[in-house]
Amino acid sequence: MFQYEKVLQYPVNIKNPNPALAKVIISQLGGPDGEVGAAMRYLNQRYAAPCREVQAILTDIGTEELGHMEMVAAILYQLTRNLSVSEIKESGFDAYFVDHTTGIYPAAASGPAFTADYLQSTGDPLADMHEDLAAEQKARLTYDNILRLVDDPDVRDPIKFLREREIVHYQRFGEGLRKIQDMLDSKNFYAFNPSFDKQKPKRK
Amino acid sequence: MENNKQKALRKLMAARFALHDAELYLDSHPDCQEGLRYFRAKREQAEKLRNEYETEFGSLTSRCTKADERWEWVCGAFPWERGES
């Protein structure tokens, strides 16, 4: 069960609206390596996790990603408040505006709407853990790219926090991967997962 | 047959569900005095049941674990396992 807390994980207070920045930052909401995909990936993968530690890592990081979804949305919301028609036209925000006004819609900066094609849940804990490590690196580099494009310190500050969280999550998933590898047969040099083929007979 | 843990959990789940449903109702009826009375009563009941459950069977959130010698969060089963809800 999930419960909502009326607090952001890290403060978002942006003085100057800037729809041009919202246009690129939206990728970290609904883009290929965004927070919606991250939350959906981990919270759906956790049922295949073979031990409590990895179940807990996926549950707790997946939950944090829901909080990051909210932070990115808060950034977008504040960047697009009180816009004039000329600001919308001049910033190139008009293409988004015509479909969504200033509503928060999970889409990539390059246009496409969020899709579950951005994530996998394989049922194989080793494959999932490798996907998760890659996902954290890809999200980190997207935040790096956003930081290359953004000068406003009010926006950079929460983006830097989110970038650092990707690095911490990468560490935790690395430990999760190690934990799963330790559960494998020591002769399993190639780190594939035999658990699916060696299932205990189903209870009648 | 339900064990004691499941029995305690069922009572807590029922109380929490009533509380949650009252929350939804109050979102659209924030001045309803009868709704507010119902919410307060259910909250008291749910909190009592939660305390009893957590004392005996362990914490429902990682934030509330005792955290004295071991991180209990990874000791108990997660609720999607058969027999854990």
Interface residues (C-beta under 8 A of the other chain):
Chain A: M1 R46 Y47 R52 E53 Q55 A56 T59 D60
Chain B: R16 S62 W73 V74 C75 G76 A77 F78 W80
